[in-house]
Amino acid sequence: MLKPSVCALSVSAAITLAAGLPAVAAADPVKVGMITTLSGGGSGLGIDVRDGFLLAIGENPDVEVIIEDDQRKPDVAVQIADKMIQSDKVDVLTGIIFSNLAMAVIPAAVNQGKFYLSPNAGPSALAGKGCHENYFNVAWQNDNLHEAAGGYANAEGLKNTFILAPNYPAGKDALTGYKRYYEGELAGELYSKLGQTDYAAEIAQIRASDADSVFFFLPGGMGISFMKQWDQSDIDLPVIGPAFSFDQGILGAVGEAALGVKNTSQWSKDLDNEANQAFVAAFEANHGRLPSLYASQGYDTGKLLLSAMAKADVDDADAFRAALEEADFDSTRGSFAFDNSHHPIQDIYVREVVAEGDVLTNRIVSTALEQHSNVYAADCKM
């Protein structure tokens, strides 16, 4: 197991050759700086992104990966990025989980000529007028899964939802996305503190409202705390959320309180394509646990990087950028392409939390949005 600190890794051209892609000779390895959350709240998300990315890269001497823990602190992330760019001379940056850290790091990095491949955070500020030719999001634009949840609420006939998210960029994008597609009324709208673990006051407000349902975005430990307290409250309302609050790394901690909850995701372990089946099997074999949404996003980010390396030298920025734009790799999601803002065009699904033996997991029950992009792309002038 890698420790949540600094590490370096090399990886082999055999991976690109096995995929039937021509290897491009490079004088030096492509140097990747991974800044991610490996300690404290949210560490499970960063660990899964890291493990998925490294699984994709394999043992390739043409890639060197430097990994550092941002501790979920924007100032720490900025210090690490500065060191990686100025001292380590990285070619590509990746790994950031939280959108407030992404906004602190990414604009400066790409404006210095570095490529940034996001395996998670997709703030709206980087999708529209703030898009950049060197920024690629391999996960989703922040609003996307929440837009799908709003559409699902309509399909279920829900008319008065209470909505809740943390007060940071991804939380604001979440509720904006839900409201964009949801056609009913709001029983209430709350922004909680990022990292909050006590939701007694929020649950009391929901109880006092005339809500017919609850939608919440509370990633990582925040969602675990909320669902445990929600279960103890005995409030009988349907709960809807994005995958971030009901993903594989969270369900074990939430327990049976999550059974039956519907959540939206662009990925699920039961997606029936060859790349996904191989990924799920390899991740479980290597790590002894089922992969999460975050692990799949880290894996696809690694595969995207290798596909670009097979076609262009990272020192030729225009050629490397064009190779990234082609997204010529077998995604765990099946169909995958970039829109003009370098965010994914992909299907988004509704999943249900189910028990498979003693393990809680998700299964797809429907497709919420087909070949979905993002609303901000119209303002991107690339």
N, C-alpha and C positions, 0 to 999 in steps of 0.2 A: 504493500500500500504506500502511496505517496503521502508524505507529510504535508500539512497545510502551511507550507512555507515556500522557499525558493527552490526550484529544481530545474534541471536542464535535461532534454531528451533529444536523441537523434532517431531519424526514421528512414526506410529503404525504397528505392525506386521500384522495387518488385511490386508494390501495391498498384502503382499507376500502370505498369506493364501488364499486370494480371487483369486490369480492367480493359485491356486492349487499346490503351492510349500511348502515343509515342512519347518517350521520355525526352525532356529537354535538358541538355547538359548545362550545369551551372558551376561556376568556379567556386562559389562558396554556398553553404547551406542557406536556405531561406530561414531567417531568424524571426521567430514568433514570440511576442510578449503577451502572456496571458495574465490579465488582472482580474481576479474574481474573489468571491466571498468564501473563505475557507474556515472562518472561526466566528463564533457568536451567532446571533440570530440570522437566519438565511443561509447558514453554511452548507446545509444539505443541498441547496440549489446549486451553489458554486462547485461543490464536490461532484455532483452529477454531470454538470457541464464539462468539468475537467476530465472526468473519467470517460465520457462519451467522445470527447475530442481526441484524447490520447489513444482510445481504441481505434478510431478511424485512421490516425496517423501511423500506428504500428511501429515498426523498427526501421525507419527510413533515414539514412545518413544525409539526405538532402534537406532535412528539416531539423532545426534546433528550437526547442521550446523552453522559454524561461517563464516560470510560474511564480506569482506573488499574491499574497493575501491582502485584499483591500480593507478588511475588517468592517465592511459596509460603511466606511467613512469617506466622504468626498475628498477631504484634504489629503488623506492617505493615498487614495487612488491617483490624485494629481501628482503627488510626489513620486509614486512608482512610475507613472507614465513618463514624467520628465526624465527619470533615470534611465528607463528603457530606451527612450528616443535618443537622449544625448550621450549616455555612456555605453549602453549595451548595443546601440545602433540597430535596433530591431527594424525589420521590413514591414511587418504586419502586427497589428494589435487585435486582441479579442478578449472575451471572457466576462465582461461586466454584466452583472445580474440586474442591478437596480437603476432605474431611470435617472434618479438625481445624480448618481455617480457617472452615468453615461453622459449627461449634459455637462458635467464638470470636466470630462476628459476628451470626448470625441471631437468636438469642433476644433480644439487646438491641435489635436493629433493629425487630423486629415488636412488641416491647413498647412502643416509642416511636410506634407507629401507622403505621409504614412497611410497605408490601407487599414481600415478598421472593418472587421467582420463580426457583426453582432450575433451571438448565439442566444440572445434573450431580449434585453431591453430594446424597445422600439418607440421612443417618445415621438409625439406628433410634431414637435419642433424640428425634428430631423427628417421628416417625411415630406413636408410641403416646401415652403419657401426656403427653409433651412437645409434642404437636401444637398448632398455633396457627391461629386463623382467618385471619391475614394471611400465612401461609406456604403456598406452593404449589410442589410439585415437578413439573416438566414432563418429567423424565427417567425415574426409577424410584426405588424405595426400595432402598437399598444391597444388601440380601439377594437381590433378585429374580433377577438373571442367574445368580447362584451356585446358587440353588435349582434353576433349570432345568438347570444343569450336573450337579447331584447326581442329578436324575431321569434325565438322559441316561446317566450312568454305570451306573445300574441297568439301563436298557434294553439297554446293551451287555454286560451280564453281568460288569461289573467288581466285584471283591469285596474288594480290599485297596489302597485309594488312599493315596498320600502327598500331604498337602496343605500349601500354603505361601502366606503372604501377609505384607505389611508390618505392623509393629506400630503401627497407628493406627486410628481408629474404622472406616473403610471396610474395612480389612483384617480386623478382628475380625468385622464384619458379614458379610464374604465367606465366611469359613470357617464361621460360624454358619449361614448360608444353605445352603451346600453340605451340611453335616451334617444339616440339617433334612430334606432330601429323599433323601439317600444312605442306602442300606440295608446297605451292606457294612461291613467293618472298616477301621480306619485303620492303615496301615503306619508312619505318623509324622505329626506336626503341628508346623509351625515358623512362628514369627513373625520375620521379618527386619527390619533397620533401614530406616525410610523413607528412600528415596533411595539405597539400597545399590546398588552396581554389580558387586561381586565375590561370586559365588555358589559358589565352589569348595567351601566347607565344607558348604553345603546339598546340593550335588550329590553329594558324597562320602557324606553320610548317606542319600540316596536310593539310591545304589549299594549301600550296605551293608544296606539293608532288603530285605524280601521283597515289596516293592510290585509290583502288577500294572499300575499306572497312576499318573499324576501329575496333580493339579489345582493350578493356581497362579493367584493374582491378583496381578499386578505391573504396574501401569499405567505408560504412558509409557516413559521410558528404562530403568526397572527391568526391564520385560519384554523389551526389546531385549537388554539385557546377559545376562539369564538364558537366553534362547533361543539366543543365539550360543554361550554356554558349554555349554549342554545339547547342542547339535549337535556340538560338539567332543568331548564326553565319550563318544560312541558308545554310550550306554545306550539299549537298544531297548525302550522302554515307550511306550504311547500317552499323549499329553498332551492334557488338556482345560483350557480356560480360558474366562473371560468375554471379551466383545468387546474390553474395555479393553486386553488384551494382544495382540490380533490385528486391530486396526482399521487403516483405510486409511493413516493417518499413520505407522504403525509398521511395516507389512509391508515397505516398501521398505528399511528399515534392517535388518530381521531377515533378509530374503532367503529362499532356497529352504528353509532350515531350518523354515519355517512351513508349507510345502506339506502339505496333507492334514489339518492340525490342525483339530479341531472346536471351535467356540466358540459361546457363547450371546449373543444380542442381541435387543433389542426393535425394532431397525431394521436394514435392509440396503439397499444401493443398488438391488437387483433387486426390491424390493417393488413389486408391480404395481398402483399406484394413481396417479391423475392428479397429485395434489399432489406425490408423491415423484418422479415422472418430471420434473415441471417444476423441482423443487428441484435435482435432480442435474444437469440440463442447465444451469440458470442458475448454479449454483455453479462448475461446470467452466468455463463461459464467462467468468465474472468473475475466477476465481482460477487458472485453468490447472492445476488438480489435481482429482482425484476427491474428493468430500466424505467426511468421516469420520462416525462415530457422533456425535462431539462437535459437529460442524457441524450435523448434523440436529437435535440437541437445542437448540442455540442458535437455529436457524431456527424450530422449533416454539414456543420461548419468545417470540420476537418476534411470531409470528402470534397467540399467545394474548393478548399485550398489546394488539395492534391490535383483536382481537375484543371485548375488554372496553371499550376506548376508544370503540368504535362504539356502545355501548349505554349507557354511564354516564360521568359526570364523576368523575375520580379524587378530587376533593374530597368527594364523597359516598361515604364509605368503605363503607357498607352496600350501596349499589347497585353500586359497582365490584366489591366482593367477590362479590356474586351473579352479576355478569357473568363474572367469572373462573371461578366454579364451573360455569357452563354450558359452558365450553370449546367455544364455538361457532366452531370454525375447522377447516379441512381440514388434518389432520395428515399429515406424511410417513409416519406409521405406519399410516394408514388409520383404523381404529377407535381412538378415544381418549376417555376420560372420567376424571373424578376420583372417587376413593372418598371416604368421610367424613373421612379424614385429609388430604385434598388431595394424594394421591399417585395416579399413574396406574393405571387398569384397562386392561390391554393384553395382546396376545399376545407371547410370547417364543419366539424361534426358535433352532434349531441351524443354524449356518453352517459351511461348509468353506472353508478357504483354497485357492484355485485360481489358476492362471495364465491370464490373458486376454492373449494375445500376450506382450509383454515385461513386463506389469504384473501384480503379485500383488494379488488382491482376494478378496472373499468372495461365496459364493452360498448361498442358503437350501437346506437339505436336508430339514428337517422342522420342525414346530411342537412345541416342548417343553411350553409351558404356554399354555392358552387363557384369555383375559379374566382375567388374573391380577392380584390386588391385593397386599396385604401383611399379614402375620400380626399386626403391631402395631396395625392399624387398630381392632381390637376394643377396645383400651384407650384410644382417642381419644374424648373426651367432647364433641366439637363436634356 
